[in-house]
Amino acid sequence: MSRPSLSVVAEFLKPITWFPPMWAFGCGVVASGLPASERWQVVVIGILLAGPLVCATSQAVNDWFDRHVDAINEPNRPIPSGRMPGYWGLYIAIGWTVLSLLVAATLGVWGFGAAVIGLLLAWAYSAPPFRLKQNGWWGNTACAICYEGLAWVTGAAVMAGGAMPDMRSLLLAGLYSAGAHGIMTLNDFKSVEGDTRMGIGSLPVKLGVVNAGRVACVVMVVPQLFVVALLSHWGAMGHAMVVGLLLAIQVMLMVRLLDSPRELAPWYNGTGITLYVTGMLVSAFALRAVAEV
């Protein structure tokens, strides 16, 4: 059997998707209030685990079990194009799962446990019998938890030597996870045709493109309003104002997005989502500032 080239394997693992969990892990590190220089090895391993390992595994698993849908939506992807021959996609998904667990074991109970949860959700999202992506509400929830909340909490926990992050950090991680559900909905606009033909109930398929766009925007906005309120309540007024300003700009961009959600979703991912994740980091620094008072 022919083997895929290294460049095809790299394309298959989708490095562009690694950024969100790596960023969220970094936010957790900042939110812990502890200097990263004291545990820099843990930070490096955690970032590698969040992105090039666990997230890459989720991409491999998804592409293998979505190969028939991709043949409709994106036929140039490695598997439907034939550049990833035979069962190599499945072999890589399994191999990367094992490698992720081995690396996670070096981060102690918290790091290993978080990796197990993330990998289980990655397989449950794409693979039968669960195939959570068949329902946009459940599938997007699984992705949002892995990409934002789980990575944030793990970063804070491993920095603290395995201690449970404080309630403020957990609240922010949960709120940004909730908002990320809307981001996942925007990502589904690109595959409406194939999802419809293959019976995948993404929110754009279930609700229609326009309504799904509205839902995505509401889901992104509301948690950030709570973040602003919490930061204000905790005395981090300057940080709250910055997050509020970032949110206001997002809302202005959303007005344009809703004119044509399917066509403008990639544009919003490069603008509005950048503001969203910037707000995450500002919120993380707010916790550090509050802790130092």
VOGU-3710 file (C-alpha; in Angstrom, 3 decimals, decimal comma):
1> msrpslsvva> 0,000/0,000/0,000  1,326/3,453/-0,859  1,962/5,851/1,989  0,993/9,531/2,233  3,764/12,083/2,068  4,715/14,050/5,173  3,219/17,184/3,656  -0,116/15,400/3,217  0,012/14,150/6,813  0,662/17,708/7,987
11> eflkpitwfp> -2,288/18,953/5,917  -4,423/16,134/7,336  -3,676/17,231/10,924  -4,713/20,844/10,085  -2,241/23,047/11,995  -4,473/26,091/11,456  -7,026/24,556/13,856  -4,549/24,153/16,698  -4,541/27,803/17,698  -7,796/27,999/19,766
21> pmwafgcgvv> -6,967/25,288/22,344  -3,338/26,408/22,545  -4,525/29,974/23,179  -7,066/28,812/25,778  -4,389/26,779/27,566  -2,217/29,899/27,625  -5,120/31,895/29,069  -5,410/29,317/31,835  -1,698/29,680/32,549  -2,101/33,464/32,828
31> asglpaserw> -5,258/33,147/34,941  -3,425/30,944/37,442  -1,506/34,018/38,568  1,733/32,043/38,676  4,816/33,003/36,641  5,128/30,740/33,605  8,913/30,915/33,885  8,786/28,765/37,023  7,139/25,878/35,184  8,050/26,603/31,585
41> qvvvigilla> 8,479/22,902/30,760  4,877/22,248/31,799  3,694/25,192/29,715  5,507/23,976/26,602  4,253/20,390/26,985  0,719/21,608/27,681  0,626/23,814/24,590  1,951/20,963/22,446  -0,635/18,630/23,920  -3,514/21,057/23,387
51> gplvcatsqa> -2,681/21,805/19,742  -0,392/19,469/17,759  -1,558/16,395/19,672  -5,138/16,388/21,019  -6,561/18,944/18,577  -4,707/17,330/15,667  -6,125/13,971/16,733  -9,643/15,382/16,655  -9,047/16,639/13,117  -7,767/13,252/11,969
61> vndwfdrhvd> -10,697/11,419/13,544  -13,186/13,845/12,030  -11,702/13,637/8,538  -11,706/9,841/8,602  -15,336/9,503/9,629  -16,398/12,447/7,466  -14,631/11,293/4,320  -17,918/10,702/2,472  -19,251/14,149/3,425  -15,943/15,764/2,474
71> ainepnrpip> -16,175/14,125/-0,935  -19,133/16,489/-1,474  -18,081/19,588/0,480  -14,301/19,598/0,098  -13,144/16,932/-2,369  -9,594/18,291/-2,336  -9,009/17,181/1,246  -6,375/14,427/1,692  -8,749/11,439/1,970  -11,357/12,156/-0,746
81> sgrmpgywgl> -8,634/13,370/-3,114  -6,812/10,042/-2,761  -3,628/11,609/-1,395  -4,266/9,836/1,936  -4,754/6,272/0,633  -6,373/3,222/2,187  -6,756/3,194/5,950  -3,920/5,610/6,615  -6,335/8,246/7,929  -7,612/5,828/10,574
91> yiaigwtvls> -4,111/4,628/11,437  -2,954/8,200/12,023  -6,013/8,990/14,148  -5,324/5,994/16,389  -1,571/6,605/16,522  -2,005/10,274/17,437  -4,469/9,275/20,173  -1,893/6,962/21,745  0,876/9,542/21,397  -1,323/12,197/23,022
101> llvaatlgvw> -1,964/9,956/26,024  1,720/9,181/26,447  2,646/12,866/26,455  -0,296/13,746/28,724  0,949/11,269/31,317  3,919/13,571/31,934  1,570/16,337/33,138  0,220/14,446/36,122  -3,349/13,528/36,972  -4,909/16,795/35,759
111> gfgaavigll> -3,102/16,859/32,444  -3,735/13,186/31,747  -7,376/13,372/32,813  -8,025/16,409/30,639  -6,430/14,675/27,654  -8,586/11,597/28,191  -11,735/13,722/28,307  -10,698/15,695/25,239  -9,871/12,568/23,248  -13,087/10,823/24,258
121> lawaysappf> -15,082/13,836/23,110  -13,071/13,993/19,883  -13,943/10,400/19,031  -17,537/10,734/20,248  -17,987/13,838/18,096  -17,140/12,086/14,840  -17,298/8,319/15,305  -20,271/6,000/15,625  -22,190/5,061/17,683  -22,336/8,502/19,304
131> rlkqngwwgn> -21,357/10,756/16,379  -22,362/13,865/18,298  -21,980/16,032/15,208  -25,227/14,535/13,907  -26,886/17,035/16,254  -25,503/20,554/16,063  -26,418/21,363/19,658  -24,513/18,416/21,127  -21,652/18,382/18,645  -20,884/22,070/18,982
141> tacaicyegl> -21,034/21,759/22,769  -18,418/19,005/22,713  -16,119/21,086/20,499  -16,582/24,245/22,547  -15,716/22,435/25,774  -12,544/20,945/24,296  -11,347/24,033/22,464  -11,882/26,570/25,228  -12,997/25,521/28,711  -11,103/22,263/29,090
151> awvtgaavma> -7,874/23,768/27,765  -8,198/26,847/30,012  -8,881/24,801/33,161  -6,025/22,431/32,350  -3,582/25,310/31,929  -4,576/26,791/35,283  -4,515/23,420/37,048  -1,127/22,190/35,853  0,433/25,540/36,735  -0,873/25,100/40,272
161> ggampdmrsl> 0,651/21,634/40,501  -2,651/19,861/39,995  -4,778/21,975/42,348  -8,331/22,858/41,380  -8,472/26,341/39,791  -10,423/28,902/41,795  -14,088/29,516/41,103  -13,473/32,751/39,188  -11,221/30,976/36,711  -13,743/28,152/36,326
171> llaglysaga> -16,536/30,654/35,692  -14,622/32,447/32,961  -13,610/29,148/31,355  -17,246/28,043/31,347  -18,506/31,307/29,891  -15,969/31,373/27,085  -16,791/27,724/26,341  -20,466/28,639/26,076  -19,659/31,453/23,664  -17,483/29,157/21,576
181> hgimtlndfk> -20,620/27,145/20,752  -21,526/30,032/18,450  -18,085/29,944/16,852  -18,576/26,258/16,067  -21,890/27,093/14,408  -20,167/29,568/12,107  -17,723/26,836/11,100  -20,650/24,679/9,959  -21,783/27,127/7,268  -19,115/25,905/4,859
191> svegdtrmgi> -20,537/22,370/4,777  -24,287/22,938/4,525  -24,668/21,145/1,194  -22,874/17,952/2,198  -24,396/17,933/5,692  -27,873/18,192/4,204  -27,303/15,339/1,745  -25,677/13,092/4,362  -28,247/13,760/7,094  -25,944/15,643/9,478
201> gslpvklgvv> -28,058/17,943/11,615  -25,768/20,949/11,998  -27,530/24,091/13,169  -27,446/25,722/9,707  -29,217/22,597/8,425  -31,656/22,382/11,334  -32,493/26,071/11,676  -31,645/27,449/8,258  -28,641/29,637/7,522  -30,166/32,956/8,624
211> nagrvacvvm> -31,580/31,680/11,926  -28,408/29,748/12,685  -26,416/32,940/12,169  -28,638/34,790/14,619  -28,360/32,019/17,189  -24,576/31,943/16,812  -24,340/35,677/17,438  -26,565/35,575/20,520  -24,635/32,620/21,908  -21,351/34,491/21,456
221> vvpqlfvval> -22,597/37,789/22,897  -24,454/36,725/26,061  -21,558/34,939/27,830  -19,298/37,928/27,176  -21,860/40,214/28,810  -21,620/38,024/31,895  -17,816/38,212/31,716  -17,958/42,016/31,704  -20,337/41,975/34,676  -18,167/39,548/36,646
231> lshwgamgha> -14,946/41,439/35,992  -16,651/44,630/37,177  -17,952/42,859/40,290  -14,448/41,571/41,070  -13,005/45,068/40,877  -11,209/44,699/37,533  -12,947/47,715/36,022  -10,259/48,527/33,464  -10,238/44,973/32,141  -14,044/44,923/32,098
241> mvvglllaiq> -14,081/48,078/29,973  -11,616/46,578/27,496  -13,653/43,363/27,165  -16,806/45,465/26,802  -15,202/47,514/24,011  -14,065/44,345/22,216  -17,611/42,999/22,524  -19,121/46,218/21,150  -16,916/45,964/18,064  -17,937/42,325/17,647
251> vmlmvrllds> -21,598/43,318/17,697  -20,991/45,889/14,960  -19,280/43,216/12,868  -22,166/40,828/13,537  -24,590/43,273/11,942  -22,706/42,848/8,681  -22,303/39,093/9,205  -26,070/38,604/9,436  -26,551/40,194/6,015  -25,097/37,011/4,508
261> prelapwyng> -23,976/34,527/7,203  -22,871/31,722/4,922  -20,697/33,886/2,692  -19,326/36,124/5,454  -18,593/33,477/8,100  -14,917/33,150/7,007  -14,565/36,947/7,159  -16,041/37,031/10,663  -13,773/34,208/11,789  -10,810/36,400/10,915
271> tgitlyvtgm> -12,181/39,550/12,547  -14,813/38,994/15,211  -13,318/35,764/16,561  -9,941/37,484/16,883  -11,619/40,038/19,143  -13,330/37,234/21,080  -10,089/35,414/21,915  -8,388/38,724/22,712  -11,093/39,268/25,312  -10,281/35,852/26,757
281> lvsafalrav> -6,677/36,878/27,366  -7,715/40,226/28,839  -10,024/38,362/31,224  -7,218/36,022/32,224  -4,977/38,989/33,028  -7,860/40,458/35,036  -7,763/37,451/37,347  -4,039/37,888/37,777  -4,506/41,576/38,594  -7,289/40,876/41,093
291> aev> -5,190/38,216/42,808  -2,322/40,677/43,259  -4,463/43,300/44,984
//
